Amino acid sequence: MSRDAAIAAARQTLEDGSLLETLARRVAFPTSSQDPESAPHLLAYLEREIAPDLERMGFACAIHPNPSGQGGPFLIGRRIENPSLPTLLTYGHGDTVRGMEGQWLEGLSPWVLTQRGERLYGRGIVDNKGQFTSNLVALDAVRRVRGRLGFNVVVLLEMSEEVGSPGIDEFCRAHREELAADVLIASDGPRLVPEVPTLSLGTRGAISFDLRVRYREGGHHSGNWGGVLANPGVRLAHALASIIDRDGKVLVRELVPEGISDSIRRALAKCRVDGGPTGPKIDPWWGEPGLSAAEKVFSWNTFEVLAFSTGNPLAPVNAVPPEAFARCQIRYTVDRPVESFVPAIRRHLAAQGFNDVVVEEVKEGADWAATRMDPEGPWPTLVAASVERSLGKAPMIVPNAGGSLPNDSFALTLGLPTVYIPHSYSGCSQHAPNEHALLPLVRESLELAAGLFWDLGEQGWPGRQGAPPAFLPAAAG
């Protein structure tokens, strides 16, 4: 009975093919929550695949309908070895984006796990069926080798993450007692670079809104009316240019943090942003001046124009258009309250003389708030040490991921410290045809997770004396 034996037992599931058999069954469920016809598959995945596996591991499982009435079901699995022991909450989602059948490489199907060299292809293999499964397999390896875990575990699996996790916060509030824990440790998203493990301690939030300029009912001939009718596209372009400059610096300073704390700067100094050979090349001149690429993505707020239209872009005509539209988005950290953004933009536009630009907040899709932890706090330190012990390399630690997850339901609603350990890489084609996992990363995911779960059963946990989680306040400057 040893740590090395637990890691070897987890790794053996890949070597003997049993992990691939499990992944093949799970990929075969067409659980696209974006497809209205998928509802029976979402439920069947939990009832026929996940619950039996967890029950075999000693979990008591319950499947619950979505309280929002519009999303997929939830599963809670609980393995309570002793009520006096600390409790780990782990999370994942079994739903996927659409399969995009017919768009994959020849011979590949989204719902059939296929190995080609060191790649495993299949929808959900990294987002998130495969990552979640690696953690469960590692937990089971520790249980089998030690005969127990040495701590309690609560599993939360949802089936609606790809459509914005409707109902998850309401569900967490209603099931607060069943989900009570000391920490959340889960896996989602990609590593910053493929060869180095990553710890993400929270997420940026996202808010979308539309800017509109509407002058008249229809277009008018540009020869007869050009020069005397205001062009809404030009007005909207200048309004946007007053918000963000030509090099990507946000000019409305109420939309960005006042500064970056020293602990976050120290952590991000060790981090790289690199999409690898298949990723886009970074534009170093774009964004907030004076910040590194990691600071721009993980500690700053960005203003993006997601779409812009005026007139008929697909079939232009000789007419002054009647209106213009831009869908905009702010990705934000905890340093600014999300409810302050739209009022700040309205004040700015009015002050700049753009009273004709209407700001409309978009109330659709995910509504996930920003979360963040101190990268030098006790939980990141503990997990990073365990990962380095298992893999022989120190992980990069980011205070919050650049993207978004329903982490606010865990960090804010349930009040937990949260640590995500991604088991994928940025070139994995998640949300696209040819989604795949890399076998070396799958192997490392089993090794680091088994080592971490072994360590959690061998030592005291931070915060067990009632200390609050080390969430960071807004940067002071």
N, C-alpha and C positions, 0 to 999 in steps of 0.2 A: 504494500500500500504506500504509494508515493506520488508526488506531484508529477514526476516524469512518467509514471505509469498511467496516470489519468490523461496526460497529453498524448501518449502513445495510443491509448484506447480510442480517443477521439479521432486521431489521424488514421487509425486502422479502418474506420468506417468509410473513408475515401478509398483506401487501398484495396479493401475487399469488395467494393462495389455497392455496399448496402446504402451508403449515403446517396449514390446516384440513383438507386432504385426508388428511394423516398422522394428525391427531387423530381424524378420522372413522373411519379404519380401526382405530385402537386402541380407541376407545370401542366399536366393534362386537363386539369379543371379550367374551363374557359371563364375565368372570373373577372371579366372586364366590367368594372362598375360603371364605365361610360356607356355601356350598352344596356338599354332598358330591358332587353330580353334575358339578361344574365342573372336576374334575381334568384332563380332556383339553384344555379351553380354556386352563388355566393353562400347560400345556406348549406348546400351539400358539402362544400369544402370544409366547413366547420364541423358538421355532423359526422361525415364519413371519413375524413382524413385527420383533422387536427385533434378533435376531442378523443378519439380512441388512442392516439399516440400519447397524448398527455395522461390519460387514465392509466395506461401501461406504466408510466413513470411515477404513478402515485398521486396524481393531481385529481381533485374533484372539480368537474367542469360544469358550467352553466352557460347556455346560449340565450341571449336576450335580443328582442327586437329593438330596432333603432328608435329612440324616443322622438326623433324629428318626424317620423313617418315617411321619410323620403330617402333614407340611406339603407345600406346593408346592415346585417346583424353584428352584434359584438359577442365575443367569447371571453369569459373570465375563467381561468384555471388556477386553483389554489393548492399548493402543497405546503402544509403547515406541520413541520416536524416538532416544533415546540413553541407555544405562544410567547415564551420568554426570549426566543432567539430573534435576531434582527431579520428584516424581510427585504428581499429584492423584488422590485417590480420590473418586468421586462415587457416590451411592447413590439408589435409588428403589424403589418397589414397584409392580408391575403388577396386583396383585389389588385387588379392591374389596369393599365390603359388598354385600348383596343388592340386586338391582335395584329391588325394590318396585314391580313392574309394576302398572299400574292405579291407582296413587296419585298419579301425576304430573299436571300441568296437562293439560287437553285438548289432544290433538295431539302430546304429547311421549312419547317412549319412552326408557327408560334406556340402551338400546344403539344409539341413533341420535343422532348429533351434530346438534343443531338450533340455528340462530342466530335469535334474536329481539331486534332492536335491538342493544344492546351486550352482550347475554348469550349465552354458548354453553352449551347444556344437554346433559348426558349423564353417565352414571355413570362416575366416574373422571376427569372433565375437570379437577378440581382435586386429587383424592385418589386416586392421585398421578400418573396417566398424563400429564396435561397439564403439570404442573410439571416432571416429569422430562424430558419431551419438549422443553420450552423450553430447558433447559440443553444438551441434546444438539444442538439446532438452532444455538444460539449457539456451541458448540464448533466445529461444522462450518463456520459462517460465518468464524470466525477462521482455521481451517485453510485454507479456500479463498482468503481474501484474502492471508494472509501466506505461504501455501505450506507452512506447518508450524505447529505450536502453540508450539514452543519449550520444551515440557515433556512429560512422560509422563502418560498418563491410564489409570486403572483404573476400570472401571464395575462396580458390583455391583447387580444387580437381583434382588429376591426376590418371591415370589408368595404370601406367607402373613402379611403384616403385619397384616391386618385380623382375624386370629385369634391374635394375640400373637406372631408371628414364631418359631414353634417351630423349633428347630434352628439359629438364626442364630449363636448364640455358639459352638456346637460347630463350625459350618461355618467361622467366622472363625479359630478356633484351628487347624483342620486345613489351611486354605488361607492361613496367615499370610504365606508368601513371595509368593504371587501377589497378595495384597492389600496388600503393603508400600507405604507412601506417606509423604509429608511432612505432608499435611493432608487432611481430609475437608471438602468443600464440597458441599452438597446443598440441596434445596428440599422443604419439606413444611409443612403447617399454614397458618394465616392470619397476615396482618399484624395488628399491634395496632389500627391504624386504616387504612382503605382507601387514603387518599391519601399515606401516608408509608411508605417501605420499612422493613423490620424485619430485624435480625440476631439470631438466637437461637444461643447458644453452648453449649447443653446442654439437659437436660430434668429435670423433677422425676420422681421415682420414685413408685410407687403400691403399696400393700399393702392387701389386703382381709381382713376377718376377721368372724366371726359372734359375737354375744353371745346366749346362750340361758339362759332360766330355765325349768326343767321340774319341776313339783311332783307330778303324778299322771297317770294314764292318760287320763281323760276329764273333761269338764265336769260341774259339779254345779249344780243349781237355785239361782239367786241368792237366791230368797226363803227357802229352807230352810237354805242354807249360807253366804250372804253375811254377812260380818262375823266368821266363824270360820275360813274357808279363805283362805289368803294368795293374793292376786291377782298372778300372774306379770307381767302387763302393767304394773301399778303399780310393782312392784319394778324391772323393767327400765327403766322411764321414769326412776326416781330414780337408778339406776345411771348411765344416760347423762347425766343432769343433773349428776352429780358429775365427769364427764369434760369436758364442755363446757357453758358457762353459756348462759343464755337469749339472749344477744347474740352468741354465736358465739366467745367467747374460750375457748381450750383451757386447762383448769384443771390438767391433768396436765403440768407444765412439762418433764418428761423427753421429751415428744413434740414439742417445738418447739425451734428454734434458740436459743442463748444470746444471740445478737445478730446484727446485720447489719454487714458490713464497710463501710468508708468508700467503697471503689471501687464497690461494688454500689449503695450509696445514691446516689452521684453519677450513675451510669448510669441508675438507675430514676427519678431526678428529672426526666429528660427524656422519660419514657415515659408514655403514656396508655393506659388500659383503656377501650375504647369499642366496643360492639357495633354502633353505628350505629342507624339508625331501625328496623331489624327485630330488633335484639338486646334482651335484657332490661335493665331499668333497675337500676343498681347500688344496693344498700342500704348507704349509707355508715356506718350504725351497726353493721353486722354485722362480726364478725371481730376480730382482734387490735387493741386500742386503740392509737392513736398512729401507726399505719402508713398510708401512702398506699395507694390501690387497687393500684398497680403493685407495691408492696412486699408486700402481702398475697398476691398471685397468684404473684410470681416469686421471692420471697426468704423465704417463710415456709411452715410446714407447716399443713395444714388437716385437720380431722377432720370427716368427713361421715357422716350416717346415710342410706344409699342405700335402705333398705327397713326397715319395722317392721310386725310383725303379731302379733296375739294374738286368740284366739277365731276367729270366722269373719267377717272384715270385710265380705264381700259379702252375707252373710245372718245378721246378728246374732241371737243367741238369749238368753233369760234364764238364763244360766249363767255361773258363775265359770270362766274358761278354765283349761285344765290347763298351758299353756306360753305363752311369748312368745319372739320371735325378732327380732333386728336385724342386718342386713348393714351393716357399717361400713367406711370406707375412710380411709386417711391418704395424702394427697399430700405428698411430702417432698422437701427439698433435701439436698445432701451434708452438711449440718451435723450430722446425727444418723445413726448406723448403723441400717439397716433392721431388723437382727436384735434391736435393743433395744426395739422398740415393744411387741410382745406381752407380753414379761416385765414391762415397766413398767406396762402396763394391768392385768395380773394382780396385781401388788404393790399397785397403787392400790386396786383393788376389794376385796382382802382387808383392807387397812388401813381402808377405809370400812365394813366389815361386810357386804359383798356376796359372801360366800363361795358363795352359791347361783347366782351368775352365772358361767357357763362361757364361756371364750374359746377359739374354735376358728379357727385361721388357715385361710384359703381358698387351696387350691393349684390354682387353675384360671385360665386366661387368661394374659395377659402377665406376665412377671416381669422388668421392666426397672428397673435401678438408676438412681439419680439421678446426673447429671453436671453439671459447671459449669466455665466458664473465666473468667478475669479479663477483664472488659469493657474494661479499659484495656491489655490485652496486645497483642503485636505483630500477631497475625493479625486480631483485630477492628479494630485501627487501620488496617491495610492494606486490608481489604475495605471498611470504611466509607468510606475516602477514595476508593476506586475507584467505589463506588456513587454518592457525592455528585458526583463528576466527570461521571458518565454522565447522571444525572437532575436535577442541580442542586438536590438537597435531601438533607440529612443523614439517615441512617437512625436509627431508634430501636434501641438495643442492649440486649438483655436477657441476663443471665448464664446463664439457663436458661429454657426455655419452661415454661408452667404445666402443660401436658400431658406425655405420655410417648411415647417412641419407643425402638427398640432401640439408642439411641446409646451405651449402655454397652459394646456389642460393639466399637464404633469407638474410643471415648475411653479405655476401660479395658483391654479385651482387646488391641486393636491399638496402644494408646498414642498416639492421634492428637489434635491439636487439631481441633475440629469447629466448623464455621460453617454454619448453616442460613439460607437467604434465602427466606422464604415468598413465593410468587407469587399468593396468594389473599387473601380477606378473610373475616371471621368470619360474614358473612351469606350464605355461598356454599351453604348447605344440604348440606354434605357429610354422609354417613351418613343422609340423609333423601331424600324425593322432591324433584325439581327441583334437583338438584345443578347448579351452573353456575359458569362463569368469567366475569369481566368483561373485555371486550376491551381497555380502557385498561390494565389490569394485565397482560394477556398481552403487550401491546406493551412495557410497561416491563420485564417479565421478560426479554424478548429483548435489550433495550438494555443493561440493567445486567449481564446475564450475559456478553454479548459484550464489553462494556468490561472486565469483570473478567478474563475469560480472555485478552484481549489484554494487559492489564497484567501478568498472571502470566508471560507469555512475554518481558517486557521488563525485568524487575528481579529482584534476588536475593530469595530466600524466607527468612523467619524460621526459625531452627532448623537451617539447613543445616550448621552447624558442630558439630552434636551436642547443642545445648542442648535440654533437655526442654521439652515444652509447658507453658504457663503455667497449669496447673490450680490453682484456688484451694483452700487448706485450709479447714477449718471456721472460721467466724467466732469470734474470741476474746471478743467482747463489745461 
